[in-house]
Amino acid sequence: MKTSQISSAPALRTGFTFALARLRSRVFWQVQAMVLTLSGAHYLLEYLEFAYFAPELAHVHHVPVMLYVVPIIYAGMRYGWEGGLLTGLWCAVLTLPNVLLWHRQGFEWAVEGINVAVALGVGVVVAMLVEHQRAERRRAEKLARQLLQAHEEERRRIARDLHDGPVQELLFLVDDLEGVLQRPELDRDCVEVVTNARSIVESALGDIRTFSRDLRPSVLDDLGLVPALQWLTRSVSERGALGVHLQVDGRPARLPPEEELALFRIAQEALHNVERHGGATHASVELVFAEGGGWRMAIRDDGRGFDSRITVGDLVARGHLGLHGMYERAELVGARLHIRTSPGRGTTIEVVSEQGKSAAANKQRASSLPAPDGYRK
């Protein structure tokens, strides 16, 4: 007996949480308002017809029942099976007292039942289509997630192979060249040639190391998102004319690996775009840790910006796949990505988790780029 009670407790909590979420949903109350309004109109027309002997209303009082199809379809589109079927049954329950009061004679009850059944049938069909689309979307998201995971695994493998192969061989070559330079019998011309060769090898070694870290920075796996973003912003600042500042608000914490990877890749792609196309001199990366596991990240720059009326589809058609990839990465971790830009006024890319939306709404966003580089708690 105790085991049964214990096993049913999580189900009860889940059901209570589910019901509470529905009660807090604006869509739920919109559906209820439509259903109750139509039911009220139905009862009013029936009352006027029978109380005041108005036979002209006989052909009108069926209209609210037929209009039940509107909230049923709306609920089906928003909630699938749950919305379409339950709303249809709720409409049938509200129609039942009307049948018992005024339509018990002859086959009048059948007309009311047919009207409700038609509305319910339409709602069920819509719910089936919505559920099919949801299933297709879930399969597409699963496939995208698997492809992304395979892509990252390939990145990790190539980075590891570069480190274990060419990087080590070039290190040995640098040591050999250094040993050659220590030989006293070398003349000045040979020393110059070997020195130049060593500089070329060291430059190639640095490029391969940078490429390997860009493929899959080990600091992200070992230390987490914040140290990885510190490395990223420092690397971008050191290699060009773009100055990047990192600002971390809240209490830094380790996030799920897929979220840390998505945020890092979004920041990496955004800064890469700023370097190549933005024409900016300053950029900032702001990461906010909210209570309850939420987060928000914003990348801002003072570059040339672009026309905000250009859609992601337009950018993809032009071959600019970076923004499309950022949108996909955000959606795969249940976040939303927003872009605010205009010509000559820079660009802001913001990605917000579901838990971090309330924190983002309460935080005042700075109108200028932040100056300090580091943490602000």
Secondary structure as GFF3:
##gff-version 3
##sequence-region A 1 377
A	DSSP	alpha_helix	2	23	.	.	.	ID=ss1
A	DSSP	alpha_helix	26	51	.	.	.	ID=ss2
A	DSSP	three_ten_helix	55	59	.	.	.	ID=ss3
A	DSSP	alpha_helix	63	66	.	.	.	ID=ss4
A	DSSP	alpha_helix	69	79	.	.	.	ID=ss5
A	DSSP	alpha_helix	81	102	.	.	.	ID=ss6
A	DSSP	alpha_helix	108	162	.	.	.	ID=ss7
A	DSSP	pi_helix	163	167	.	.	.	ID=ss8
A	DSSP	alpha_helix	168	181	.	.	.	ID=ss9
A	DSSP	alpha_helix	188	215	.	.	.	ID=ss10
A	DSSP	alpha_helix	218	222	.	.	.	ID=ss11
A	DSSP	alpha_helix	225	239	.	.	.	ID=ss12
A	DSSP	beta_strand	243	249	.	.	.	ID=ss13
A	DSSP	alpha_helix	257	273	.	.	.	ID=ss14
A	DSSP	pi_helix	274	278	.	.	.	ID=ss15
A	DSSP	beta_strand	282	289	.	.	.	ID=ss16
A	DSSP	three_ten_helix	291	293	.	.	.	ID=ss17
A	DSSP	beta_strand	295	301	.	.	.	ID=ss18
A	DSSP	alpha_helix	312	317	.	.	.	ID=ss19
A	DSSP	alpha_helix	322	332	.	.	.	ID=ss20
A	DSSP	beta_strand	335	341	.	.	.	ID=ss21
A	DSSP	beta_strand	347	353	.	.	.	ID=ss22
A	DSSP	alpha_helix	357	362	.	.	.	ID=ss23
A	DSSP	beta_strand	374	375	.	.	.	ID=ss24
###
